[in-house]
Amino acid sequence: MTAVVAEEGLAAAIGGPPPPALVVVARPAGRRGRADLDADDVLDALDRAGPGAVVLARTPAADRGARLLPALAALVGREVVRLPDDAGAAARIVAIAVAVAPPPNAPARHLQALAGAPPLPALRPGVLARWARCAWRPCDRCGGGGLPGASCGRCGSGVAAAAP
Ligand SMILES: [Zn+2]
């Protein structure tokens, strides 16, 4: 089972205690929203999650207080999947990722595709993940990929539309 890492603000939307596949970076809520992430907390979480873990994070532009997570994850060689800017959409993808527990081979692929997907009908998480894995196409710019015609789940550039 591959662990996924997310910050507490998004993970809290799942509700209840974190499932075993989810490693949460602590982020206390204060009067002015969630605090900025602490570098020690981020590194602790990455360490606990292990070398094969996939990190789910919004871009620094969307969530400045969480910018240490994708930055440090990339520095220590973890795969980072870019979540949508919208917090609700991002939390939904975290929930799906945890529900399907990414497979050890190419764990990031269906998450990269899901991250670029438009709001989908209420499919079961397993069905969504299967669909996303089938729809995934490699990115021309990096080793990641995503849905044809949508943003790459790793670098954010456009993924080529499917060949005619
Ligand atoms: Zn890319």
Backbone and ligand atoms as CSV (ligand in chain L), in Angstrom:
chain,resi,resn,atom,element,x,y,z
A,1,MET,N,N,0.850,-1.196,0.000
A,1,MET,CA,C,0.000,0.000,0.000
A,1,MET,C,C,0.886,1.247,0.000
A,2,THR,N,N,0.593,2.166,-0.874
A,2,THR,CA,C,1.339,3.414,-0.954
A,2,THR,C,C,0.671,4.464,-0.083
A,3,ALA,N,N,1.457,5.136,0.713
A,3,ALA,CA,C,0.896,6.193,1.552
A,3,ALA,C,C,0.705,7.464,0.735
A,4,VAL,N,N,-0.297,8.245,1.078
A,4,VAL,CA,C,-0.434,9.581,0.526
A,4,VAL,C,C,-0.270,10.580,1.664
A,5,VAL,N,N,0.348,11.715,1.343
A,5,VAL,CA,C,0.634,12.751,2.332
A,5,VAL,C,C,-0.160,13.999,1.969
A,6,ALA,N,N,-0.837,14.579,2.950
A,6,ALA,CA,C,-1.565,15.832,2.721
A,6,ALA,C,C,-1.529,16.650,4.002
A,7,GLU,N,N,-1.731,17.972,3.857
A,7,GLU,CA,C,-1.745,18.809,5.060
A,7,GLU,C,C,-3.108,18.725,5.744
A,8,GLU,N,N,-3.100,19.059,7.021
A,8,GLU,CA,C,-4.262,18.824,7.867
A,8,GLU,C,C,-5.518,19.564,7.400
A,9,GLY,N,N,-5.347,20.744,6.797
A,9,GLY,CA,C,-6.508,21.502,6.351
A,9,GLY,C,C,-7.346,20.731,5.349
A,10,LEU,N,N,-6.682,20.048,4.413
A,10,LEU,CA,C,-7.404,19.252,3.424
A,10,LEU,C,C,-7.820,17.914,4.001
A,11,ALA,N,N,-6.941,17.315,4.798
A,11,ALA,CA,C,-7.228,15.991,5.363
A,11,ALA,C,C,-8.409,16.043,6.318
A,12,ALA,N,N,-8.588,17.171,7.007
A,12,ALA,CA,C,-9.661,17.277,7.999
A,12,ALA,C,C,-11.031,17.181,7.347
A,13,ALA,N,N,-11.106,17.540,6.049
A,13,ALA,CA,C,-12.393,17.504,5.358
A,13,ALA,C,C,-12.922,16.075,5.213
A,14,ILE,N,N,-12.035,15.096,5.317
A,14,ILE,CA,C,-12.464,13.700,5.206
A,14,ILE,C,C,-13.304,13.320,6.420
A,15,GLY,N,N,-12.987,13.903,7.563
A,15,GLY,CA,C,-13.726,13.609,8.786
A,15,GLY,C,C,-13.243,12.324,9.446
A,16,GLY,N,N,-13.384,12.257,10.752
A,16,GLY,CA,C,-12.981,11.067,11.495
A,16,GLY,C,C,-11.473,10.969,11.599
A,17,PRO,N,N,-10.974,9.904,12.241
A,17,PRO,CA,C,-9.528,9.714,12.374
A,17,PRO,C,C,-8.923,9.400,11.006
A,18,PRO,N,N,-7.668,9.836,10.750
A,18,PRO,CA,C,-7.062,9.589,9.444
A,18,PRO,C,C,-6.933,8.082,9.172
A,19,PRO,N,N,-7.306,7.634,7.975
A,19,PRO,CA,C,-7.121,6.224,7.618
A,19,PRO,C,C,-5.630,5.886,7.538
A,20,PRO,N,N,-5.283,4.592,7.622
A,20,PRO,CA,C,-3.867,4.198,7.658
A,20,PRO,C,C,-3.063,4.658,6.447
A,21,ALA,N,N,-3.688,4.770,5.273
A,21,ALA,CA,C,-2.948,5.153,4.061
A,21,ALA,C,C,-2.641,6.643,4.013
A,22,LEU,N,N,-3.196,7.411,4.943
A,22,LEU,CA,C,-3.022,8.865,4.904
A,22,LEU,C,C,-2.059,9.334,5.988
A,23,VAL,N,N,-1.011,10.038,5.582
A,23,VAL,CA,C,-0.102,10.654,6.541
A,23,VAL,C,C,-0.365,12.163,6.503
A,24,VAL,N,N,-0.722,12.703,7.661
A,24,VAL,CA,C,-1.161,14.096,7.736
A,24,VAL,C,C,-0.053,14.978,8.293
A,25,VAL,N,N,0.190,16.105,7.625
A,25,VAL,CA,C,1.113,17.108,8.153
A,25,VAL,C,C,0.319,18.029,9.072
A,26,ALA,N,N,0.732,18.084,10.330
A,26,ALA,CA,C,-0.005,18.882,11.315
A,26,ALA,C,C,-0.095,20.343,10.870
A,27,ARG,N,N,-1.280,20.936,11.065
A,27,ARG,CA,C,-1.476,22.343,10.710
A,27,ARG,C,C,-2.597,22.906,11.575
A,28,PRO,N,N,-2.228,23.384,12.753
A,28,PRO,CA,C,-3.248,23.830,13.708
A,28,PRO,C,C,-4.121,24.944,13.128
A,29,ALA,N,N,-5.393,24.894,13.476
A,29,ALA,CA,C,-6.320,25.950,13.066
A,29,ALA,C,C,-6.320,27.034,14.124
A,30,GLY,N,N,-6.198,28.270,13.689
A,30,GLY,CA,C,-6.237,29.395,14.621
A,30,GLY,C,C,-7.390,30.312,14.285
A,31,ARG,N,N,-7.370,31.512,14.861
A,31,ARG,CA,C,-8.478,32.442,14.606
A,31,ARG,C,C,-8.458,32.933,13.161
A,32,ARG,N,N,-7.267,32.979,12.568
A,32,ARG,CA,C,-7.171,33.460,11.180
A,32,ARG,C,C,-6.928,32.311,10.216
A,33,GLY,N,N,-7.580,31.200,10.456
A,33,GLY,CA,C,-7.426,30.050,9.559
A,33,GLY,C,C,-6.256,29.183,9.977
A,34,ARG,N,N,-5.851,28.297,9.098
A,34,ARG,CA,C,-4.771,27.368,9.408
A,34,ARG,C,C,-3.423,28.069,9.439
A,35,ALA,N,N,-2.561,27.620,10.349
A,35,ALA,CA,C,-1.216,28.178,10.462
A,35,ALA,C,C,-0.376,27.765,9.257
A,36,ASP,N,N,0.763,28.440,9.064
A,36,ASP,CA,C,1.722,28.002,8.051
A,36,ASP,C,C,2.336,26.677,8.498
A,37,LEU,N,N,2.676,25.838,7.526
A,37,LEU,CA,C,3.293,24.558,7.864
A,37,LEU,C,C,4.691,24.783,8.423
A,38,ASP,N,N,5.077,23.896,9.337
A,38,ASP,CA,C,6.402,23.928,9.945
A,38,ASP,C,C,7.301,22.917,9.222
A,39,ALA,N,N,8.529,23.329,8.906
A,39,ALA,CA,C,9.421,22.462,8.125
A,39,ALA,C,C,9.684,21.127,8.826
A,40,ASP,N,N,9.829,21.141,10.161
A,40,ASP,CA,C,10.062,19.895,10.895
A,40,ASP,C,C,8.874,18.952,10.760
A,41,ASP,N,N,7.648,19.521,10.866
A,41,ASP,CA,C,6.446,18.701,10.739
A,41,ASP,C,C,6.348,18.082,9.341
A,42,VAL,N,N,6.706,18.878,8.336
A,42,VAL,CA,C,6.644,18.374,6.958
A,42,VAL,C,C,7.631,17.219,6.776
A,43,LEU,N,N,8.875,17.419,7.242
A,43,LEU,CA,C,9.896,16.377,7.077
A,43,LEU,C,C,9.546,15.126,7.883
A,44,ASP,N,N,8.971,15.312,9.075
A,44,ASP,CA,C,8.527,14.163,9.875
A,44,ASP,C,C,7.498,13.342,9.108
A,45,ALA,N,N,6.519,14.037,8.516
A,45,ALA,CA,C,5.443,13.344,7.793
A,45,ALA,C,C,6.007,12.603,6.578
A,46,LEU,N,N,6.927,13.251,5.855
A,46,LEU,CA,C,7.513,12.610,4.669
A,46,LEU,C,C,8.300,11.373,5.083
A,47,ASP,N,N,8.970,11.470,6.214
A,47,ASP,CA,C,9.743,10.359,6.738
A,47,ASP,C,C,8.829,9.189,7.120
A,48,ARG,N,N,7.750,9.501,7.838
A,48,ARG,CA,C,6.801,8.466,8.257
A,48,ARG,C,C,6.154,7.792,7.049
A,49,ALA,N,N,5.900,8.579,6.000
A,49,ALA,CA,C,5.180,8.050,4.839
A,49,ALA,C,C,6.049,7.103,4.006
A,50,GLY,N,N,7.369,7.268,4.075
A,50,GLY,CA,C,8.261,6.379,3.343
A,50,GLY,C,C,8.573,6.878,1.943
A,51,PRO,N,N,9.618,6.270,1.333
A,51,PRO,CA,C,10.138,6.776,0.055
A,51,PRO,C,C,9.154,6.656,-1.110
A,52,GLY,N,N,8.205,5.716,-1.063
A,52,GLY,CA,C,7.292,5.553,-2.192
A,52,GLY,C,C,6.042,6.407,-2.103
A,53,ALA,N,N,5.936,7.204,-1.068
A,53,ALA,CA,C,4.703,7.954,-0.839
A,53,ALA,C,C,4.452,8.999,-1.925
A,54,VAL,N,N,3.181,9.304,-2.135
A,54,VAL,CA,C,2.793,10.356,-3.066
A,54,VAL,C,C,2.258,11.526,-2.239
A,55,VAL,N,N,2.774,12.721,-2.546
A,55,VAL,CA,C,2.369,13.922,-1.812
A,55,VAL,C,C,1.300,14.655,-2.613
A,56,LEU,N,N,0.200,14.989,-1.967
A,56,LEU,CA,C,-0.876,15.736,-2.605
A,56,LEU,C,C,-0.864,17.146,-2.047
A,57,ALA,N,N,-0.696,18.148,-2.921
A,57,ALA,CA,C,-0.597,19.525,-2.435
A,57,ALA,C,C,-1.133,20.503,-3.464
A,58,ARG,N,N,-1.748,21.569,-2.962
A,58,ARG,CA,C,-2.121,22.658,-3.848
A,58,ARG,C,C,-0.870,23.484,-4.163
A,59,THR,N,N,-0.951,24.338,-5.187
A,59,THR,CA,C,0.221,25.148,-5.568
A,59,THR,C,C,0.439,26.235,-4.516
A,60,PRO,N,N,1.674,26.752,-4.421
A,60,PRO,CA,C,1.940,27.854,-3.496
A,60,PRO,C,C,1.025,29.053,-3.743
A,61,ALA,N,N,0.615,29.272,-4.997
A,61,ALA,CA,C,-0.275,30.393,-5.291
A,61,ALA,C,C,-1.650,30.189,-4.663
A,62,ALA,N,N,-2.093,28.936,-4.602
A,62,ALA,CA,C,-3.417,28.651,-4.055
A,62,ALA,C,C,-3.396,28.580,-2.532
A,63,ASP,N,N,-2.299,28.130,-1.957
A,63,ASP,CA,C,-2.212,27.959,-0.509
A,63,ASP,C,C,-0.786,28.275,-0.061
A,64,ARG,N,N,-0.541,29.571,0.159
A,64,ARG,CA,C,0.807,30.028,0.495
A,64,ARG,C,C,1.317,29.402,1.794
A,65,GLY,N,N,0.426,29.231,2.753
A,65,GLY,CA,C,0.820,28.689,4.049
A,65,GLY,C,C,1.274,27.246,3.999
A,66,ALA,N,N,0.933,26.546,2.914
A,66,ALA,CA,C,1.308,25.128,2.797
A,66,ALA,C,C,2.438,24.925,1.808
A,67,ARG,N,N,3.097,26.030,1.381
A,67,ARG,CA,C,4.061,25.912,0.285
A,67,ARG,C,C,5.275,25.054,0.621
A,68,LEU,N,N,5.569,24.895,1.920
A,68,LEU,CA,C,6.718,24.058,2.287
A,68,LEU,C,C,6.509,22.594,1.916
A,69,LEU,N,N,5.251,22.155,1.877
A,69,LEU,CA,C,5.022,20.727,1.623
A,69,LEU,C,C,5.485,20.304,0.229
A,70,PRO,N,N,4.973,20.928,-0.860
A,70,PRO,CA,C,5.476,20.497,-2.171
A,70,PRO,C,C,6.962,20.798,-2.358
A,71,ALA,N,N,7.451,21.906,-1.762
A,71,ALA,CA,C,8.861,22.278,-1.938
A,71,ALA,C,C,9.785,21.247,-1.298
A,72,LEU,N,N,9.514,20.888,-0.039
A,72,LEU,CA,C,10.385,19.931,0.649
A,72,LEU,C,C,10.208,18.523,0.084
A,73,ALA,N,N,8.994,18.185,-0.321
A,73,ALA,CA,C,8.749,16.859,-0.895
A,73,ALA,C,C,9.590,16.675,-2.157
A,74,ALA,N,N,9.617,17.717,-2.999
A,74,ALA,CA,C,10.404,17.628,-4.231
A,74,ALA,C,C,11.900,17.511,-3.899
A,75,LEU,N,N,12.337,18.249,-2.871
A,75,LEU,CA,C,13.758,18.211,-2.488
A,75,LEU,C,C,14.199,16.827,-2.029
A,76,VAL,N,N,13.304,16.095,-1.351
A,76,VAL,CA,C,13.696,14.772,-0.866
A,76,VAL,C,C,13.245,13.672,-1.820
A,77,GLY,N,N,12.805,14.076,-3.007
A,77,GLY,CA,C,12.555,13.082,-4.051
A,77,GLY,C,C,11.221,12.376,-3.993
A,78,ARG,N,N,10.227,12.977,-3.323
A,78,ARG,CA,C,8.898,12.365,-3.324
A,78,ARG,C,C,8.091,12.860,-4.530
A,79,GLU,N,N,7.230,12.015,-5.038
A,79,GLU,CA,C,6.336,12.396,-6.127
A,79,GLU,C,C,5.278,13.351,-5.582
A,80,VAL,N,N,5.110,14.504,-6.255
A,80,VAL,CA,C,4.111,15.481,-5.817
A,80,VAL,C,C,3.033,15.618,-6.888
A,81,VAL,N,N,1.783,15.465,-6.495
A,81,VAL,CA,C,0.664,15.666,-7.409
A,81,VAL,C,C,0.026,17.010,-7.075
A,82,ARG,N,N,-0.148,17.857,-8.115
A,82,ARG,CA,C,-0.739,19.192,-7.926
A,82,ARG,C,C,-2.239,19.072,-7.806
A,83,LEU,N,N,-2.769,19.503,-6.706
A,83,LEU,CA,C,-4.215,19.491,-6.520
A,83,LEU,C,C,-4.815,20.769,-7.112
A,84,PRO,N,N,-6.130,20.725,-7.395
A,84,PRO,CA,C,-6.787,21.949,-7.878
A,84,PRO,C,C,-6.674,23.068,-6.841
A,85,ASP,N,N,-6.743,24.327,-7.313
A,85,ASP,CA,C,-6.649,25.476,-6.409
A,85,ASP,C,C,-7.804,25.509,-5.409
A,86,ASP,N,N,-8.977,25.085,-5.858
A,86,ASP,CA,C,-10.155,25.134,-4.993
A,86,ASP,C,C,-10.017,24.125,-3.841
A,87,ALA,N,N,-10.165,24.613,-2.604
A,87,ALA,CA,C,-9.928,23.754,-1.433
A,87,ALA,C,C,-10.900,22.574,-1.396
A,88,GLY,N,N,-12.155,22.810,-1.769
A,88,GLY,CA,C,-13.145,21.726,-1.745
A,88,GLY,C,C,-12.808,20.631,-2.748
A,89,ALA,N,N,-12.437,21.051,-3.956
A,89,ALA,CA,C,-12.074,20.076,-4.994
A,89,ALA,C,C,-10.808,19.328,-4.587
A,90,ALA,N,N,-9.854,20.052,-3.993
A,90,ALA,CA,C,-8.603,19.430,-3.563
A,90,ALA,C,C,-8.871,18.389,-2.473
A,91,ALA,N,N,-9.723,18.732,-1.504
A,91,ALA,CA,C,-10.035,17.804,-0.408
A,91,ALA,C,C,-10.734,16.554,-0.946
A,92,ARG,N,N,-11.573,16.729,-1.969
A,92,ARG,CA,C,-12.279,15.587,-2.554
A,92,ARG,C,C,-11.282,14.610,-3.180
A,93,ILE,N,N,-10.235,15.145,-3.829
A,93,ILE,CA,C,-9.241,14.267,-4.449
A,93,ILE,C,C,-8.414,13.552,-3.383
A,94,VAL,N,N,-8.125,14.257,-2.282
A,94,VAL,CA,C,-7.421,13.601,-1.170
A,94,VAL,C,C,-8.258,12.425,-0.654
A,95,ALA,N,N,-9.561,12.647,-0.509
A,95,ALA,CA,C,-10.453,11.591,-0.001
A,95,ALA,C,C,-10.469,10.386,-0.940
A,96,ILE,N,N,-10.520,10.643,-2.246
A,96,ILE,CA,C,-10.527,9.542,-3.220
A,96,ILE,C,C,-9.187,8.800,-3.175
A,97,ALA,N,N,-8.104,9.572,-3.101
A,97,ALA,CA,C,-6.765,8.973,-3.076
A,97,ALA,C,C,-6.621,8.018,-1.900
A,98,VAL,N,N,-7.152,8.436,-0.757
A,98,VAL,CA,C,-7.041,7.601,0.438
A,98,VAL,C,C,-7.940,6.383,0.311
A,99,ALA,N,N,-9.114,6.570,-0.270
A,99,ALA,CA,C,-10.067,5.463,-0.389
A,99,ALA,C,C,-9.538,4.366,-1.306
A,100,VAL,N,N,-8.785,4.738,-2.336
A,100,VAL,CA,C,-8.327,3.719,-3.284
A,100,VAL,C,C,-6.908,3.229,-3.001
A,101,ALA,N,N,-6.192,3.864,-2.068
A,101,ALA,CA,C,-4.819,3.446,-1.744
A,101,ALA,C,C,-4.034,3.120,-3.010
A,102,PRO,N,N,-3.308,4.105,-3.562
A,102,PRO,CA,C,-2.628,3.938,-4.854
A,102,PRO,C,C,-1.805,2.659,-4.944
A,103,PRO,N,N,-1.828,1.991,-6.087
A,103,PRO,CA,C,-1.042,0.767,-6.260
A,103,PRO,C,C,0.443,1.093,-6.247
A,104,PRO,N,N,1.290,0.141,-5.805
A,104,PRO,CA,C,2.723,0.413,-5.699
A,104,PRO,C,C,3.386,0.694,-7.048
A,105,ASN,N,N,2.875,0.104,-8.138
A,105,ASN,CA,C,3.464,0.433,-9.450
A,105,ASN,C,C,2.777,1.688,-9.983
A,106,ALA,N,N,3.563,2.672,-10.359
A,106,ALA,CA,C,3.040,3.939,-10.879
A,106,ALA,C,C,1.934,4.514,-10.004
A,107,PRO,N,N,2.223,4.737,-8.718
A,107,PRO,CA,C,1.167,5.157,-7.790
A,107,PRO,C,C,0.572,6.514,-8.101
A,108,ALA,N,N,1.329,7.382,-8.789
A,108,ALA,CA,C,0.844,8.748,-8.948
A,108,ALA,C,C,-0.068,8.920,-10.155
A,109,ARG,N,N,-0.078,7.950,-11.061
A,109,ARG,CA,C,-0.748,8.187,-12.344
A,109,ARG,C,C,-2.219,8.531,-12.221
A,110,HIS,N,N,-2.981,7.693,-11.519
A,110,HIS,CA,C,-4.411,8.001,-11.501
A,110,HIS,C,C,-4.686,9.251,-10.678
A,111,LEU,N,N,-3.776,9.562,-9.737
A,111,LEU,CA,C,-3.963,10.789,-8.965
A,111,LEU,C,C,-3.664,12.013,-9.822
A,112,GLN,N,N,-2.661,11.905,-10.707
A,112,GLN,CA,C,-2.375,13.012,-11.634
A,112,GLN,C,C,-3.572,13.254,-12.551
A,113,ALA,N,N,-4.203,12.191,-13.004
A,113,ALA,CA,C,-5.364,12.344,-13.885
A,113,ALA,C,C,-6.558,12.893,-13.117
A,114,LEU,N,N,-6.784,12.361,-11.935
A,114,LEU,CA,C,-7.921,12.835,-11.129
A,114,LEU,C,C,-7.792,14.321,-10.795
A,115,ALA,N,N,-6.544,14.749,-10.542
A,115,ALA,CA,C,-6.335,16.138,-10.134
A,115,ALA,C,C,-6.733,17.115,-11.234
A,116,GLY,N,N,-6.699,16.682,-12.508
A,116,GLY,CA,C,-7.063,17.561,-13.609
A,116,GLY,C,C,-8.472,17.334,-14.107
A,117,ALA,N,N,-9.210,16.464,-13.452
A,117,ALA,CA,C,-10.548,16.096,-13.936
A,117,ALA,C,C,-11.582,17.144,-13.570
A,118,PRO,N,N,-12.550,17.352,-14.435
A,118,PRO,CA,C,-13.670,18.224,-14.074
A,118,PRO,C,C,-14.492,17.536,-12.994
A,119,PRO,N,N,-15.379,18.258,-12.306
A,119,PRO,CA,C,-16.228,17.599,-11.311
A,119,PRO,C,C,-16.968,16.436,-11.957
A,120,LEU,N,N,-16.877,15.283,-11.341
A,120,LEU,CA,C,-17.429,14.074,-11.950
A,120,LEU,C,C,-18.673,13.628,-11.204
A,121,PRO,N,N,-19.511,12.879,-11.886
A,121,PRO,CA,C,-20.673,12.343,-11.185
A,121,PRO,C,C,-20.237,11.463,-10.016
A,122,ALA,N,N,-21.138,11.193,-9.143
A,122,ALA,CA,C,-20.804,10.506,-7.894
A,122,ALA,C,C,-20.485,9.036,-8.130
A,123,LEU,N,N,-19.337,8.772,-8.736
A,123,LEU,CA,C,-18.895,7.398,-8.917
A,123,LEU,C,C,-18.210,6.927,-7.642
A,124,ARG,N,N,-18.198,5.616,-7.438
A,124,ARG,CA,C,-17.438,5.086,-6.309
A,124,ARG,C,C,-15.956,5.389,-6.524
A,125,PRO,N,N,-15.202,5.629,-5.444
A,125,PRO,CA,C,-13.781,5.972,-5.586
A,125,PRO,C,C,-12.998,4.958,-6.415
A,126,GLY,N,N,-13.274,3.674,-6.251
A,126,GLY,CA,C,-12.546,2.656,-7.002
A,126,GLY,C,C,-12.795,2.780,-8.495
A,127,VAL,N,N,-14.037,3.113,-8.866
A,127,VAL,CA,C,-14.389,3.276,-10.278
A,127,VAL,C,C,-13.706,4.521,-10.840
A,128,LEU,N,N,-13.755,5.592,-10.065
A,128,LEU,CA,C,-13.094,6.837,-10.475
A,128,LEU,C,C,-11.604,6.613,-10.714
A,129,ALA,N,N,-10.962,5.908,-9.796
A,129,ALA,CA,C,-9.525,5.676,-9.903
A,129,ALA,C,C,-9.215,4.827,-11.129
A,130,ARG,N,N,-10.062,3.837,-11.399
A,130,ARG,CA,C,-9.849,2.967,-12.554
A,130,ARG,C,C,-9.990,3.773,-13.848
A,131,TRP,N,N,-11.030,4.606,-13.877
A,131,TRP,CA,C,-11.237,5.466,-15.042
A,131,TRP,C,C,-10.030,6.376,-15.241
A,132,ALA,N,N,-9.559,6.979,-14.157
A,132,ALA,CA,C,-8.448,7.922,-14.257
A,132,ALA,C,C,-7.180,7.232,-14.746
A,133,ARG,N,N,-6.954,5.998,-14.274
A,133,ARG,CA,C,-5.772,5.250,-14.718
A,133,ARG,C,C,-5.846,4.978,-16.216
A,134,CYS,N,N,-7.044,4.653,-16.715
A,134,CYS,CA,C,-7.217,4.378,-18.149
A,134,CYS,C,C,-7.041,5.640,-18.975
A,135,ALA,N,N,-7.485,6.784,-18.437
A,135,ALA,CA,C,-7.482,8.028,-19.207
A,135,ALA,C,C,-6.126,8.734,-19.167
A,136,TRP,N,N,-5.276,8.367,-18.225
A,136,TRP,CA,C,-3.981,9.040,-18.025
A,136,TRP,C,C,-3.127,9.024,-19.291
A,137,ARG,N,N,-2.523,10.161,-19.627
A,137,ARG,CA,C,-1.575,10.249,-20.740
A,137,ARG,C,C,-0.310,10.918,-20.232
A,138,PRO,N,N,0.874,10.506,-20.765
A,138,PRO,CA,C,2.118,11.135,-20.301
A,138,PRO,C,C,2.210,12.593,-20.738
A,139,CYS,N,N,2.916,13.376,-19.920
A,139,CYS,CA,C,3.179,14.785,-20.214
A,139,CYS,C,C,4.426,14.863,-21.094
A,140,ASP,N,N,4.439,15.810,-22.057
A,140,ASP,CA,C,5.613,15.978,-22.920
A,140,ASP,C,C,6.755,16.695,-22.205
A,141,ARG,N,N,6.437,17.367,-21.098
A,141,ARG,CA,C,7.417,18.228,-20.441
A,141,ARG,C,C,8.139,17.558,-19.285
A,142,CYS,N,N,7.464,16.629,-18.595
A,142,CYS,CA,C,8.076,16.023,-17.410
A,142,CYS,C,C,7.716,14.541,-17.390
A,143,GLY,N,N,8.097,13.851,-16.379
A,143,GLY,CA,C,7.792,12.425,-16.297
A,143,GLY,C,C,6.392,12.134,-15.795
A,144,GLY,N,N,5.622,13.185,-15.539
A,144,GLY,CA,C,4.257,12.986,-15.036
A,144,GLY,C,C,3.253,12.844,-16.157
A,145,GLY,N,N,2.033,13.247,-15.877
A,145,GLY,CA,C,0.991,13.158,-16.882
A,145,GLY,C,C,-0.337,13.588,-16.304
A,146,GLY,N,N,-1.399,13.328,-17.054
A,146,GLY,CA,C,-2.731,13.717,-16.600
A,146,GLY,C,C,-3.749,13.364,-17.654
A,147,LEU,N,N,-4.891,14.002,-17.573
A,147,LEU,CA,C,-5.939,13.741,-18.550
A,147,LEU,C,C,-5.615,14.458,-19.857
A,148,PRO,N,N,-5.912,13.829,-21.014
A,148,PRO,CA,C,-5.710,14.513,-22.291
A,148,PRO,C,C,-6.463,15.841,-22.304
A,149,GLY,N,N,-5.778,16.916,-22.703
A,149,GLY,CA,C,-6.419,18.223,-22.795
A,149,GLY,C,C,-6.517,18.958,-21.461
A,150,ALA,N,N,-6.077,18.348,-20.371
A,150,ALA,CA,C,-6.114,19.004,-19.056
A,150,ALA,C,C,-4.684,19.287,-18.594
A,151,SER,N,N,-4.524,19.789,-17.375
A,151,SER,CA,C,-3.192,20.110,-16.850
A,151,SER,C,C,-2.486,18.861,-16.359
A,152,CYS,N,N,-1.175,18.842,-16.567
A,152,CYS,CA,C,-0.340,17.771,-16.013
A,152,CYS,C,C,-0.430,17.816,-14.487
A,153,GLY,N,N,-0.583,16.654,-13.874
A,153,GLY,CA,C,-0.686,16.586,-12.424
A,153,GLY,C,C,0.629,16.789,-11.714
A,154,ARG,N,N,1.728,16.867,-12.468
A,154,ARG,CA,C,3.025,17.104,-11.834
A,154,ARG,C,C,3.507,18.530,-12.083
A,155,CYS,N,N,3.595,18.942,-13.357
A,155,CYS,CA,C,4.196,20.248,-13.646
A,155,CYS,C,C,3.159,21.308,-14.000
A,156,GLY,N,N,1.927,20.921,-14.268
A,156,GLY,CA,C,0.878,21.901,-14.517
A,156,GLY,C,C,0.765,22.348,-15.967
A,157,SER,N,N,1.672,21.903,-16.837
A,157,SER,CA,C,1.535,22.300,-18.252
A,157,SER,C,C,0.457,21.442,-18.912
A,158,GLY,N,N,0.053,21.842,-20.117
A,158,GLY,CA,C,-1.050,21.146,-20.792
A,158,GLY,C,C,-0.626,19.769,-21.281
A,159,VAL,N,N,-1.501,18.797,-21.114
A,159,VAL,CA,C,-1.255,17.453,-21.667
A,159,VAL,C,C,-1.942,17.403,-23.022
A,160,ALA,N,N,-1.249,16.864,-24.012
A,160,ALA,CA,C,-1.798,16.825,-25.367
A,160,ALA,C,C,-3.128,16.092,-25.394
A,161,ALA,N,N,-4.037,16.596,-26.225
A,161,ALA,CA,C,-5.319,15.908,-26.401
A,161,ALA,C,C,-5.062,14.555,-27.060
A,162,ALA,N,N,-5.990,13.644,-26.900
A,162,ALA,CA,C,-5.828,12.312,-27.467
A,162,ALA,C,C,-5.653,12.417,-28.983
A,163,ALA,N,N,-4.816,11.523,-29.545
A,163,ALA,CA,C,-4.616,11.513,-30.993
A,163,ALA,C,C,-5.932,11.186,-31.698
A,164,PRO,N,N,-6.161,11.843,-32.873
A,164,PRO,CA,C,-7.417,11.588,-33.588
A,164,PRO,C,C,-7.510,10.153,-34.085
L,1,ZN,ZN,ZN,4.202,17.578,-16.727
